[in-house]
Amino acid sequence: MNDVRPVVGLVACAVGGVESIRESFVLPALDRGWRVAVTLTPTAGTWLTESGELGKLEAATGLPVRALPRQPGERSPHPPVDCYVVAPASANTVAKLALGIADNQALTTVGEALGNPATPVVVFPRVNAAHARHPAWAGHLAALRGVGTRLVYGPQVWELHEPRQAPSGRELPWDAILSAAADVV
């Protein structure tokens, strides 16, 4: 029998908060009746492998976590995705998505979905005030919004601070991210 639960492709980057994706996104998403297929940027893959979290993610989702591209002729280990959630997304990943740069597995999978109304994309930019001041930043956000990407962004969601000035222990806005995903799944 085919599993008919919606599949959320969670793409996570190597920024603060990535270590909490299992507890704060994957498990609540599974509780909502979703399947979760996790893809990590290469550095996030290294971080979560070294911390032992990668195996816990695979056990929770029942799927391999991807951080590297497939070999030629190898089939994808993930089922087709109904919605992508990029969280936490680094400023680098947001810029690359906006510019169409797909230089790793995580960017490739989301980049293929951008602009396709059949596969909505939700992005939470985990950035600071310096990133947001960059002259290209507003254009990156506009490019993503222009193709229908739902951004979980703004002072009501994530207050921006200067680099290394944010309060310690600040949690990512997982409830807002899960709600944005629920709106499009």
N, C-alpha and C positions, 0 to 999 in steps of 0.2 A: 504494500500500500504506500502511495506517495505521501510525503509529509507536506501538508498544505499550509503550515504556519508561515507567516511573512518572514522573509529573510532580510535582516539588517546587516549591511556590510559596515562594520566599525573599522575605521582607519585612524590609527593613532600615531602621533609624532613624539619625538624625544624632547619633551618639555615637561616642566613641573606639572604633576597631576597624572602623568601617564601611568604611574605605578598604582593608581586607584581605579583603573578602568574596569577591572573584574568586579570589585565590590560595588562600585558606584554606577556603572552602566550595564555591564553584561548581565549580572544577576538580576537587577530590576527589569531589564528587557526580557530575560527568560521568564520572569514572573508574569509579564504582560502577555505571554504566549508567543513571543517572537523567537526565531532562531537567530543566532548571531555568528557571523563569519568575520573573524578578526584578521586584519592585515596591518602590519606595522612598517614604519620606515626602517631602514637598516639599523640606524643607531638605536631606535626604540626597541627593535628586536634584540640587539645586544644587551641593552639595559635589562629588559625583562627576562632574558635568558639567564643572565648572571644573578639576578635576584631570586630566581626560582619561580617567578610569576608566570612565565610562558607555559609551563606544564600545567599549572592551575587553570589558566585560561582554556587550554585544550581540553582538560577534564570537564570543565563547566559547560563548554559549548558542544563537545563531542566532535569538533572539527579541528584540523591542524591550523595553527596560526601561521600566516604567511608573512615573510619578510624578504624573501628572495624570489626572483622570477623562476618560472617553470623551465625545465629543460625542453629542448625541441621535441615535439611529439608528445610531451607529457600533458595529461588532462588536468584541468583545474580541480583542486581538491575541495573547492567551495561550490555550493549550489548557486544557481542564478540569484542575484540580489534584487530585492524589491525597492530598496532605499539605501543610500550611503549616508553615514554619519562620520564626519571627519572631526574627531575630538579626542584629545586636544590637538589643535592644528597650530603648528609653529608659523611665525611670520614668513619664513622661507617657503613652507608648503603652500600657504595662501598665495604668495607671489607666483610660485611655479604653476599652481592651478590656473590662476588668472592669465598667465602667459602661455599656457599650453605646453609647459615643459614636463615631460614624463620620464624622469631619469631614475626612477625606482619603481618597484612593484606597486606600492601604495599609490603613487601619483598616476601610474598607468591605469589602474582600475577606476579611480575616481574621474580621471580625465576623460575616459571613454564614456562616462555617464553624463558629464556636464552638457547641458543643452538638450538632453533627451528627456522629454516629459514623462516617458514611461519609467524612468528611474530617477526619482527626486534625490537631491543632494542637500544635506544639512551640514553647515560648517560652524564650529566654534573656534574663532581665532584666539588662542591663548597668548596674548601679546601684552606689551607694556606701552607706556606713553611715548617712549622714544620710537618704537615701531610705528605707532599711529601718526607720528609727526612726519615721517618720511614722505617726501613729495610724491612718491609713486603709490602710497598706501590707499588713498581714496580711489584712485583709478583701479587698483586691484579689486577692491570691494565692489565698485560699480560694475566691473567686468563680470564678476561672479553673479551679482544680482541680475544683471542684464540677461543671463541665460537661465534665470529662475532658481538659482541657489538660495536656499533659506539660510540666512546668517543669524546665529545666536550671538548678538553683539550689541554693545551699547552700555552706557553707565548703569542702566537699570539691571543689567545682567552681570556685568564684569567691570568693575571700576578699574580704570587704568592708573598705574602708578609709575613713577620713574624707575629705571632699572635698579634692582636690589633695594627698593624702598617699600615694597608691599608688606603688609602685616604677615608675619610667619604663621604657618598653619592654615592659611586661607584655602578653602576647598573650592574646587571648580563648580560651576553652576549646573550640576548634573540633572537636577529636576527640570530646568529650562531646556536642556539638551534633549532629555527624554520626551518632554512635551512637544518640542518641535518635530521630533521623529514621529511621534504618535499622530501628529497632524497630517503627515504625508504617507505613512505606511498603509 
